[in-house]
Amino acid sequence: MRELGRDSTSLHLAVDAAGPVHLLLHTAAFPGWQLEVDGKPRPLVGSSPEDLVVVDLDGGSHELWLRFGPTPLRTASAALSALSVLLLLAGGHAAGAASRAVRHARGPNRLVASMMQVVISLPPP
């Protein structure tokens, strides 16, 4: 077995085996890890009780990739975070516009503009 490459989110191995082999990789079988053997995806299997990644291979030469990728939950969380930033930016812009309206309003309009600023600044229920 030769390590062809490694970083924080991937492991690339070349395995030459005379017969069937049972590999126990020192990586937790955590959601997001994706296993590929000889260019084909394989289901991720964890050992017991350590829950480390286990790979069973037939004899011969094999190329193994273990990569950490997105999960549906991580993708949804990233989208929600981006949406939150956009809403915060939009809210800051609206509050700034209301503040400018209060500064420039005269007479009764100043009271209405001030009330609008309070309504815009209130958090949603």
Secondary structure, DSSP 8 states (H G I E B T S, - for coil): -EEEEEETTEEEEEEEESS-EEEEEEEE--TTEEEEETTEEE--EE-TTT-EEEEEE-SEEEEEEEEE---HHHHHHHHHHHHHHHHHHHHHHHHHHHHHHHHH--THHHHHHHHHHHHHHS---
